[in-house]
Structures are given as C-alpha cells and as structure tokens.
Amino acid sequence: MSIIRRPMNRRSLLKAGAASGLVLATPTIISRSAWAETNFRNDPTNSKSVTFGFNVPQTGAYADEGADELRAYQLAVKHLNGDGDGGMLNTMKPLSLNGNGVLGKKVEYVTGDTQTKSDAARASAKRMIEKDGVIMWSGGSSSGVAIAQQSLAQEMGVVYMCGLTHSNDTTGKDRRRYGFRHFFNAYMSGAALGPVLKKEMGTDRRAYHLTADYTWGWTQEESIANTTEGLGWETVNKVRTPLGAGDFSQYIAPVLNSGADVLILNHYGKDMINSLTQAVQFGLRDKVVNGKNFEIIVPLYSRLMAQGAGENIKGIYGTTNWNWSLQDEGSKAFVKSFGQEYGFPPSQAAHTCYVQTLLYADACERAGTFNPVEVIKALEDHQFDGMGNGPTLYRGADHQCFKDVLVVKGNENATSQFDLLEVVEVTPASQVTYDPEIFGGELGPYKV
Amino acid sequence: MDAIVLQILNGLDKGGAYALIALGLTLIFGTLGVVNFAHGALFMLGAFCAVAFNHVISLEKVVVDPTKTTAWGTPLEIRVPYLESWLGDTGATMLNYSVPLSILLAIPVMLLVGYIMERGLIRHFYKRPHAEQILVTFGLAIVLQEIVKTYFGANPIPQAAPDVVRGAMDLGVVLGFDPGTVVYPQWRIVYLFFSLSVIGAVFAFLQFTTFGMVVRAGMADRETVGFLGINIERRFTLVFAIAAVVAGLAGVMYTPILPPDYHMGMDFLVLSFVVVVVGGMGSLPGAVSAGFLLGILQSFASMNEVKTILPGIDQIIIYLVAVIILLVRPRGLMGRKGVMET
C-alpha cells in the first residue's frame, strides 16, 4: 500500500477557497444581523416601556421657556401613549404612529435641568443616559448648550433632538450625526427678513448692530449683515455686548449720533428685553435720521420675550419659528390640545420640542427599531407635513429642517396678553434653503 | 462732546443705583460690622414691591363672554381692572403712576424685612468671622431669589414709567448743543435726582438728628457709646432696616429702566461691593463718591473709541480701577484707619 500525494490543481484550490470563505463569512453575517438588533446603548427590547429624556432649563434666565418646553414634552408623551385628543398626531403626514406608544412600548420620561450652562447640560444628559437609560433626549434654550449636547450624543451613541437653538453652527460647523434640529437658524432669519426689510424700509439704510457676545450672536450678526448689505444697506458699526449686561445704556447712547437709522438687536431672552426697552426709552423710535424714521429690528423673536418687553415691541420686525395664531390644521390642533391642557397658548419653544418628540417616535416606527443608526437613517431626508410649518424636509446632509419661516412684527393692536406678534409674511422654505457646505462641518460616523 | 455728555449722564445714572446700594452696605458694615451679601437681594425685593403693587392695583374683574371662544375652544374672558371700573379716571391715573406709588408699599415692607432679617438671622453672626457672615447672607440671598422666582417666574416683568416721564428729553438745547444731539430718557433723569435726594436724606438724618449722632458715634467707637448707657444694639437694628429701605427704594425706582427679574440683585451686588471697597470700608461719603465714579468710568469704557484701542475694557474697567486704587490707597478713597485691617 502506498500513499500517493497528488498535487493540488487550480480547480481544487478555487473550490477550497470558496468553501473556506463561506464558512468564515457565515458567522459574520449572522452576528452582524444580531448586532443590528441588539448592540446599541439602552436597548429597550426586553422592556415594556421606553424612556425619553427631557433636558430643559428649569432654573436660570430661561426657566420660563424651559417650563413651556416641558409642558410640550409631557403633552407629546400623552399623545404618543394614546391619551388626550392626539394633537398633531391627527394632522401629521406621513404618520406611522398609532397611539400605543412607540413600537408597542409605553413611553416614559425623565427630566433634567440644563441651567442654560453647557457643562450642567452635559452632566444632566449623561446622567439620563447612564442612570435612567434614555433612548433619546431633547430640549434646551441656547445654542451653546445644544452644541455641547450634540457632541455628547455623538460620543455616547444616543440621539439628541435639539430644542430651541438658532445658531448657524448647530447644523453648520458643529453638526453631528446624532443631533437633529427642527428649529430654524440665523441664516434663515436673514433670508426671510431681507425682502420684508427692503419693502418696508427701502435699500438706502445705515445699520448699527448690538450683538450678544457668543456663538449665536456672532452667527446672527453675520447672517443679518450679509442680508442687509445685500440689499444695499451700509453697516455703520457692529458692537459686541456681554451676555447678561443688564443695563445697555452705555451701548445704546453711541447709536444716537452714529448716523445710523436702523438698530439691529442681536440679543435673545433677557438681554433682548432689556436692550429693546432701553433703546425705546432713549427715544430711538421717535428719531428721524437721514430723513427717515429710525427703526429697530429684532431678528429672533419669541412670544415669551415679547411679553417681557411689553409695549416696546409694537411695530418692531423680526422672525419666529412658529406662532400660535397660525391657522393651518397642525397648528390649530396643537394650540387646542395645549390650551385645553394648560389654559394658555404654546410658545415657539414648546412647538419645536413637541414636534421633535413626535418626529423621533415616528422615525422609530418607520425604522422598526430603536437602533439609533436605523432611526437616524429614517430621519435623514424625511419629508413631512401637518406640523405647523408647511411641507418640511429634514435634510440628511446637515440634519437641519427646511420649512416656511415667519416674518412677524410686534402687534400694534393686541387683543390679549398672548396676542403679541402679528405674522406679516410666511417666507416659503425654498427662499431660505441654502447649500449645506457653506457653513462647513462634518456629521461624523453612524456607528460610534 | 455730545457723546461724552451722554456717557457722563449714563454713568451718573448707573452710579446712582450703585451708590444707593453701596450706601446701605456701608451703613450695615460700619454699624454692625457685618458683610451683607444679601443686600443685592434687598434691591431685588424692592423692585418686586413695585411689581406686587402693580399686580394688586391691576387686579381684574373677569367676565366670560359665552358668545366668543379662544383659539383652544374655551369661552373668551374679558378682563377689566377693578380700580378702573370703580374709580374711573382716578383709577386709570393710579395705574399710570404705579411705580412711584409703590414706594408707599415698599417703605413699610422693606423696614419689616430689614428688621426681621437683623433680629432673626444677622444678629447671631455679629461675632462670627466675616467668611461665615458672607456664607450665611449669600445663602439668604439665594433663598429670597428662589421665593421670588416661585411667585413671579423667571422672566423679567416690565414696569412702565408714568406717561409724563416715559419718553426721551432733548437736553442738547438746555446744555447748549445742537438740538437732537443729547437725547436722554426722562425717567433716568428722574432716577438720578431721586437717588441724590435719598442720599441727601440719609446724610441729613445721620448728621442732624440725635439718632443719627448716636449712630455715628457708635460707628466710631461702639464700646464708649455703650458705656454711656445707650442701647446701641436697638439703634443698629433700625439702621439695618433703614439700609434695607434705601436698597428697596433704589430697586423700586429702577424697575422702568430694567424690567425686574429674580436675579437682578446679584448683578448689582458684586459691583456694589467693589464700590464699597474702592470708597473705603465703612466710609459713607466714600461709598457714594465711588459709586458715581465707577458708574462714569464704566460708561466711558463702553465707548466705541475706547474699545477700539482697548478691546474688552468695558468688562474689566471697574475691577482694574479697584486694583489700582487698592494698590495706591489700601484703605480705599476715604477708608477709615483700622477697618478690616486686623
């Protein structure tokens, strides 16, 4: 008996190679599928409920806005779980939610306090992710805070749906794959305001900027100046003011004899209330400069701020993301639900937070999983309607929503304490849409 | 030149508020030896006396109109202030003068608050180190802030000046400049004169009354006054209450300038302490002079011409001046020998 060792020919080598490849690949295919379903942070598969985190300013200067955000989140959870009148679930299109929670799991929530401080917001969000096991969190009233939380979302692999943030940077140079913004931004404010300013104030104007000295103020100043200079206006001066300055008189006095005939207040919240009040007290609105009536512009308005500024806002132009007086079906449904629940209409902050919660929940239903990678893909380039701003696109390239923008002015004949803003124009989404590359930034990877 | 005049006016105006707060702080420190970090909160409480007064006199009669509904489907409520429906034009005038009228509420309220604070808390810390006094009064300030926030919310609440002084005034004509070059808010001018009047009244009280004489004697040498059989403690309690009233009045009249919110006291507190230190711990004229001086310097530092040469100087000017003055004159501008030197 002899053993004859036969040399391996080319055909046998190929067969052996293919067989080995198949054997080696099989576990990979199986395991990848398994990872897709289970290997993500705070997977609620084995739980009867799913937990959302609502991180809003409960203390500090924006506490009232935070309280309104929280009311909206609570209402959204109620509607998701099938309680109440359903609000925007009756108008949202397309809709995959059916009022039995999300993917059959009851929605629960925990809350945190951002204090409108980046470090406090991050600490609070981290606690919600690690201790409370939230699958998604949302909220906030400041761009600095939103940007800090987006970075955390990317690090932790948990989706963050921004609250109120208006800086171009949020979905520009600081955009993140795990962060999504429904609220509009400073560029859009400028693009929407431009035509109205041209119509109301002409093309021969001299503008003076007072700007809050942080990321949101800088980007708004840049966007509005680009717009007004594009109209032919001259920018006389851009003065940065410290955040929370309180008394702005020393910054307003130089405006009087600067030759400017328009004052643009790139301030928000308490700063806006104080600077506008004081500008009006200095008689700026009664002045005639260069043969024209002196005008004040507040590019970003909110109803809560308008309440703080009182009568001083009458006739002053600005933009807002949404206003409760809108008459589309989505807005009416939301105002009705919110008004019946709390006795007063919602703010724009409440609206954006409510919508963000429904959009995330709907994306989970469409993706058929809570896996953030699939949910992110479901949100990217998603088109929807019936949520108060007309047909809207959640652009995949930068996670910014593109929708109609409202140009408003302080109501001259308010009929109630809430009837403070008059919508003068609804600027279509196409007019405020821009190339995602103009602000730079990278979203980062899906898998972290 | 007109820009300089405007900034001087701004500085005097701001300085008026600093001086009033610093005056109270110095009175308390000079008499009781207590470093009161709750003094900013007293300024804030005064401002909220104006808000509360306005809320009370604006109480409305609510009539439901069943024929109309709100946007959320509930019957529309029509609101009319009781005062206006009861007193007609007189009621409307009272609503218009709400801020100055609220002084009538603020004086007794602040006297009471000051008395309770001193008897209930501060007196237990007379012989404790300054660090402990600072901690406890700072804690008290936070408690007062949170109470106000609970009742009034976190948003600023605007208070209007009376119609007659609501607009701006052309001072250019009065001061010899071209018309329209020096335009200044009328209420701020009212505030400046108000603060000067209160400062004058406090100095007159201390200078020309027996009570004031005893207090001044107590500030100079507490033990000797005690040896003379005078109950200095009781008088100092009243001094604390008076200091609370001064801070409260400063807050009441500031509400049309800065819509009050629960945090406004903290914004003024730190600057007022710098004013006290620069003026000289325990020196009343020092506190007033430093208040106006730092107010004016802060305004000038915010001018565009200055900021072009020294960017950011408006943020640090007060602290920079404080450092320089303390290096040159460690006791401050008018500080007394021996105060805070042991």
Interface residues (C-beta under 8 A of the other chain):
Chain A: T59 G60 A61 Y62 A63 D64 N237 V239 P242 G244 G246 D247 S249 Q250 Y251 A253 P254 L256 N257 K270 I273 N274 T277 Q278 Q281 F282 G283 D286 K287 L304 Q307 G308 A309 G310 E311 N312 W324 S325 K332 V335 K336 S337 F338 G339 Q340 G343 P345
Chain B: D2 A3 L6 Q7 N10 G11 D13 K14 T70 A71 W72 G73 T74 K149 G153 A154 N155 P156 I157 P158 A160 R166 G167 A168 G180 T181 V183 Y184 P185 W187 R188 P256 I257 L258 P259 D261 H263 M264 D267 Q298 S299 S302 M303 N304 K307 D314 Q315
